[in-house]
Amino acid sequence: MMSNWKKYLKRIGVAGFLFFLIKGLVWIFIFLGGAKLLFD
């Protein structure tokens, strides 16, 4: 039973990590794009 929990938590951890990584990259591109528009 514990191995099932570990598998489930690991899956959520990987999905959460990827979600926040992609979200962070998107925000970085938004800020860079905004700065480029402001300073051009």
C-alpha distance matrix in Angstrom:
0.0 3.8 5.5 5.4 6.8 9.0 10.2 11.0 12.8 14.6 15.8 17.1 18.7 20.5 21.7 22.8 24.6 26.4 27.3 28.9 30.5 32.2 33.1 34.7 36.6 37.9 39.2 40.9 42.7 43.7 45.2 46.9 48.3 49.6 51.2 52.8 54.3 55.6 57.2 58.7
3.8 0.0 3.8 5.4 5.1 6.3 8.7 9.9 10.6 12.3 14.3 15.4 16.3 18.4 20.0 20.8 22.2 24.4 25.5 26.7 28.2 30.2 31.2 32.4 34.4 36.0 37.1 38.5 40.6 41.7 42.9 44.6 46.3 47.5 48.9 50.6 52.2 53.4 54.9 56.5
5.5 3.8 0.0 3.8 5.4 5.0 6.2 8.6 9.9 10.5 12.3 14.3 15.1 16.5 18.4 19.7 20.8 22.6 24.1 25.6 26.7 28.6 29.9 31.2 32.8 34.5 36.0 37.2 39.0 40.5 41.8 43.2 44.8 46.3 47.7 49.2 50.9 52.3 53.6 55.1
5.4 5.4 3.8 0.0 3.8 5.5 5.1 6.2 8.6 9.9 10.6 12.4 14.1 15.5 16.6 18.2 19.9 21.3 22.5 24.3 25.7 27.2 28.4 30.0 31.7 33.0 34.6 36.1 37.8 39.0 40.6 42.1 43.5 44.9 46.5 48.0 49.5 50.9 52.5 53.9
6.8 5.1 5.4 3.8 0.0 3.8 5.4 5.0 6.1 8.5 9.8 10.6 12.0 14.2 15.3 16.1 18.0 20.0 20.8 22.2 23.9 25.7 26.5 28.0 30.0 31.3 32.5 34.2 36.1 37.1 38.5 40.2 41.7 42.9 44.5 46.2 47.6 48.8 50.5 52.1
9.0 6.3 5.0 5.5 3.8 0.0 3.8 5.4 5.2 6.0 8.5 9.9 10.3 12.2 14.1 15.0 16.1 18.2 19.6 20.8 22.0 24.1 25.3 26.4 28.3 30.0 31.2 32.5 34.5 35.8 37.0 38.5 40.2 41.6 42.9 44.5 46.3 47.5 48.9 50.5
10.2 8.7 6.2 5.1 5.4 3.8 0.0 3.8 5.6 5.1 6.2 8.7 9.8 10.7 12.3 14.1 15.3 16.7 18.2 20.0 21.0 22.6 24.1 25.6 27.1 28.6 30.2 31.6 33.2 34.6 36.2 37.5 39.0 40.5 42.0 43.4 45.1 46.6 48.0 49.3
11.0 9.9 8.6 6.2 5.0 5.4 3.8 0.0 3.8 5.5 5.2 6.3 8.6 10.1 10.7 12.1 14.2 15.6 16.4 18.3 19.9 21.3 22.3 24.1 25.8 27.0 28.5 30.2 31.8 32.9 34.5 36.2 37.4 38.8 40.5 42.0 43.4 44.8 46.5 47.9
12.8 10.6 9.9 8.6 6.1 5.2 5.6 3.8 0.0 3.8 5.4 5.1 6.0 8.6 9.8 10.2 11.9 14.1 15.0 16.2 17.9 19.8 20.6 21.9 24.0 25.4 26.5 28.1 30.1 31.1 32.4 34.2 35.7 36.9 38.4 40.1 41.7 42.8 44.4 46.1
14.6 12.3 10.5 9.9 8.5 6.0 5.1 5.5 3.8 0.0 3.8 5.5 4.9 6.2 8.5 9.7 10.4 12.3 14.0 15.3 16.2 18.2 19.7 20.8 22.4 24.2 25.6 26.8 28.6 30.1 31.4 32.8 34.4 35.9 37.3 38.7 40.5 41.8 43.2 44.7
15.8 14.3 12.3 10.6 9.8 8.5 6.2 5.2 5.4 3.8 0.0 3.8 5.4 5.3 6.2 8.5 9.9 10.8 12.2 14.3 15.3 16.6 18.1 19.9 21.2 22.5 24.3 25.8 27.2 28.6 30.3 31.7 32.9 34.6 36.2 37.5 39.0 40.6 42.2 43.4
17.1 15.4 14.3 12.4 10.6 9.9 8.7 6.3 5.1 5.5 3.8 0.0 3.8 5.5 5.1 5.8 8.3 9.9 10.2 12.0 13.9 15.2 16.0 17.8 19.8 20.8 22.2 24.0 25.6 26.6 28.2 30.0 31.2 32.5 34.2 35.8 37.2 38.5 40.3 41.7
18.7 16.3 15.1 14.1 12.0 10.3 9.8 8.6 6.0 4.9 5.4 3.8 0.0 3.8 5.5 5.1 6.0 8.6 9.8 10.6 11.9 14.1 15.1 16.2 18.1 19.8 20.9 22.3 24.3 25.6 26.8 28.3 30.0 31.3 32.7 34.3 36.0 37.2 38.7 40.3
20.5 18.4 16.5 15.5 14.2 12.2 10.7 10.1 8.6 6.2 5.3 5.5 3.8 0.0 3.8 5.5 5.1 6.1 8.5 10.0 10.4 12.2 14.0 15.2 16.4 18.2 19.9 21.0 22.6 24.3 25.7 26.9 28.4 30.1 31.5 32.8 34.6 36.1 37.4 38.7
21.7 20.0 18.4 16.6 15.3 14.1 12.3 10.7 9.8 8.5 6.2 5.1 5.5 3.8 0.0 3.8 5.5 5.2 6.0 8.7 9.8 10.6 12.0 14.1 15.4 16.4 18.3 19.9 21.2 22.5 24.3 25.8 26.9 28.5 30.2 31.5 32.9 34.6 36.2 37.4
22.8 20.8 19.7 18.2 16.1 15.0 14.1 12.1 10.2 9.7 8.5 5.8 5.1 5.5 3.8 0.0 3.8 5.5 5.0 6.2 8.4 9.9 10.4 12.0 14.2 15.3 16.4 18.2 20.0 20.9 22.4 24.2 25.6 26.8 28.4 30.1 31.5 32.8 34.5 36.0
24.6 22.2 20.8 19.9 18.0 16.1 15.3 14.2 11.9 10.4 9.9 8.3 6.0 5.1 5.5 3.8 0.0 3.8 5.5 5.4 6.0 8.6 9.8 10.5 12.2 14.2 15.4 16.4 18.4 19.9 21.1 22.5 24.2 25.7 26.9 28.5 30.3 31.5 32.9 34.4
26.4 24.4 22.6 21.3 20.0 18.2 16.7 15.6 14.1 12.3 10.8 9.9 8.6 6.1 5.2 5.5 3.8 0.0 3.8 5.6 5.0 6.1 8.4 9.7 10.5 12.2 14.2 15.3 16.5 18.3 20.0 21.0 22.4 24.2 25.7 26.8 28.5 30.2 31.5 32.7
27.3 25.5 24.1 22.5 20.8 19.6 18.2 16.4 15.0 14.0 12.2 10.2 9.8 8.5 6.0 5.0 5.5 3.8 0.0 3.8 5.5 5.4 6.0 8.5 10.0 10.6 12.3 14.3 15.6 16.5 18.4 20.1 21.1 22.5 24.4 25.8 27.0 28.6 30.3 31.6
28.9 26.7 25.6 24.3 22.2 20.8 20.0 18.3 16.2 15.3 14.3 12.0 10.6 10.0 8.7 6.2 5.4 5.6 3.8 0.0 3.8 5.5 4.9 5.9 8.5 9.7 10.4 12.1 14.2 15.1 16.3 18.1 19.7 20.8 22.3 24.1 25.5 26.7 28.3 29.9
30.5 28.2 26.7 25.7 23.9 22.0 21.0 19.9 17.9 16.2 15.3 13.9 11.9 10.4 9.8 8.4 6.0 5.0 5.5 3.8 0.0 3.8 5.5 5.1 6.3 8.7 10.0 10.6 12.5 14.3 15.5 16.6 18.3 20.0 21.2 22.5 24.5 25.8 27.0 28.5
32.2 30.2 28.6 27.2 25.7 24.1 22.6 21.3 19.8 18.2 16.6 15.2 14.1 12.2 10.6 9.9 8.6 6.1 5.4 5.5 3.8 0.0 3.8 5.4 5.1 6.2 8.7 9.8 10.6 12.3 14.3 15.3 16.4 18.3 20.0 21.0 22.5 24.3 25.8 26.8
33.1 31.2 29.9 28.4 26.5 25.3 24.1 22.3 20.6 19.7 18.1 16.0 15.1 14.0 12.0 10.4 9.8 8.4 6.0 4.9 5.5 3.8 0.0 3.8 5.5 5.1 6.3 8.7 10.0 10.6 12.5 14.3 15.3 16.5 18.4 20.0 21.2 22.6 24.4 25.8
34.7 32.4 31.2 30.0 28.0 26.4 25.6 24.1 21.9 20.8 19.9 17.8 16.2 15.2 14.1 12.0 10.5 9.7 8.5 5.9 5.1 5.4 3.8 0.0 3.8 5.4 5.2 6.2 8.8 9.9 10.6 12.3 14.2 15.3 16.5 18.3 20.0 21.1 22.5 24.2
36.6 34.4 32.8 31.7 30.0 28.3 27.1 25.8 24.0 22.4 21.2 19.8 18.1 16.4 15.4 14.2 12.2 10.5 10.0 8.5 6.3 5.1 5.5 3.8 0.0 3.8 5.4 5.0 6.3 8.6 9.9 10.5 12.2 14.2 15.3 16.4 18.3 19.9 21.1 22.3
37.9 36.0 34.5 33.0 31.3 30.0 28.6 27.0 25.4 24.2 22.5 20.8 19.8 18.2 16.4 15.3 14.2 12.2 10.6 9.7 8.7 6.2 5.1 5.4 3.8 0.0 3.8 5.4 5.2 6.2 8.7 9.9 10.5 12.2 14.2 15.3 16.5 18.4 20.0 21.0
39.2 37.1 36.0 34.6 32.5 31.2 30.2 28.5 26.5 25.6 24.3 22.2 20.9 19.9 18.3 16.4 15.4 14.2 12.3 10.4 10.0 8.7 6.3 5.2 5.4 3.8 0.0 3.8 5.4 4.9 6.2 8.5 9.7 10.4 12.2 14.1 15.2 16.4 18.2 19.8
40.9 38.5 37.2 36.1 34.2 32.5 31.6 30.2 28.1 26.8 25.8 24.0 22.3 21.0 19.9 18.2 16.4 15.3 14.3 12.1 10.6 9.8 8.7 6.2 5.0 5.4 3.8 0.0 3.8 5.4 5.2 6.1 8.5 9.8 10.5 12.2 14.2 15.3 16.4 18.1
42.7 40.6 39.0 37.8 36.1 34.5 33.2 31.8 30.1 28.6 27.2 25.6 24.3 22.6 21.2 20.0 18.4 16.5 15.6 14.2 12.5 10.6 10.0 8.8 6.3 5.2 5.4 3.8 0.0 3.8 5.5 5.0 5.9 8.4 9.8 10.3 12.1 14.1 15.3 16.2
43.7 41.7 40.5 39.0 37.1 35.8 34.6 32.9 31.1 30.1 28.6 26.6 25.6 24.3 22.5 20.9 19.9 18.3 16.5 15.1 14.3 12.3 10.6 9.9 8.6 6.2 4.9 5.4 3.8 0.0 3.8 5.5 5.1 6.1 8.6 9.8 10.6 12.2 14.3 15.4
45.2 42.9 41.8 40.6 38.5 37.0 36.2 34.5 32.4 31.4 30.3 28.2 26.8 25.7 24.3 22.4 21.1 20.0 18.4 16.3 15.5 14.3 12.5 10.6 9.9 8.7 6.2 5.2 5.5 3.8 0.0 3.8 5.4 5.0 6.1 8.5 9.8 10.4 12.1 14.1
46.9 44.6 43.2 42.1 40.2 38.5 37.5 36.2 34.2 32.8 31.7 30.0 28.3 26.9 25.8 24.2 22.5 21.0 20.1 18.1 16.6 15.3 14.3 12.3 10.5 9.9 8.5 6.1 5.0 5.5 3.8 0.0 3.8 5.4 5.1 6.1 8.6 9.9 10.6 12.0
48.3 46.3 44.8 43.5 41.7 40.2 39.0 37.4 35.7 34.4 32.9 31.2 30.0 28.4 26.9 25.6 24.2 22.4 21.1 19.7 18.3 16.4 15.3 14.2 12.2 10.5 9.7 8.5 5.9 5.1 5.4 3.8 0.0 3.8 5.5 5.1 6.3 8.7 10.1 10.6
49.6 47.5 46.3 44.9 42.9 41.6 40.5 38.8 36.9 35.9 34.6 32.5 31.3 30.1 28.5 26.8 25.7 24.2 22.5 20.8 20.0 18.3 16.5 15.3 14.2 12.2 10.4 9.8 8.4 6.1 5.0 5.4 3.8 0.0 3.8 5.4 5.1 6.2 8.7 10.1
51.2 48.9 47.7 46.5 44.5 42.9 42.0 40.5 38.4 37.3 36.2 34.2 32.7 31.5 30.2 28.4 26.9 25.7 24.4 22.3 21.2 20.0 18.4 16.5 15.3 14.2 12.2 10.5 9.8 8.6 6.1 5.1 5.5 3.8 0.0 3.8 5.4 5.1 6.1 8.4
52.8 50.6 49.2 48.0 46.2 44.5 43.4 42.0 40.1 38.7 37.5 35.8 34.3 32.8 31.5 30.1 28.5 26.8 25.8 24.1 22.5 21.0 20.0 18.3 16.4 15.3 14.1 12.2 10.3 9.8 8.5 6.1 5.1 5.4 3.8 0.0 3.8 5.5 5.4 5.9
54.3 52.2 50.9 49.5 47.6 46.3 45.1 43.4 41.7 40.5 39.0 37.2 36.0 34.6 32.9 31.5 30.3 28.5 27.0 25.5 24.5 22.5 21.2 20.0 18.3 16.5 15.2 14.2 12.1 10.6 9.8 8.6 6.3 5.1 5.4 3.8 0.0 3.8 5.7 5.5
55.6 53.4 52.3 50.9 48.8 47.5 46.6 44.8 42.8 41.8 40.6 38.5 37.2 36.1 34.6 32.8 31.5 30.2 28.6 26.7 25.8 24.3 22.6 21.1 19.9 18.4 16.4 15.3 14.1 12.2 10.4 9.9 8.7 6.2 5.1 5.5 3.8 0.0 3.8 5.8
57.2 54.9 53.6 52.5 50.5 48.9 48.0 46.5 44.4 43.2 42.2 40.3 38.7 37.4 36.2 34.5 32.9 31.5 30.3 28.3 27.0 25.8 24.4 22.5 21.1 20.0 18.2 16.4 15.3 14.3 12.1 10.6 10.1 8.7 6.1 5.4 5.7 3.8 0.0 3.8
58.7 56.5 55.1 53.9 52.1 50.5 49.3 47.9 46.1 44.7 43.4 41.7 40.3 38.7 37.4 36.0 34.4 32.7 31.6 29.9 28.5 26.8 25.8 24.2 22.3 21.0 19.8 18.1 16.2 15.4 14.1 12.0 10.6 10.1 8.4 5.9 5.5 5.8 3.8 0.0
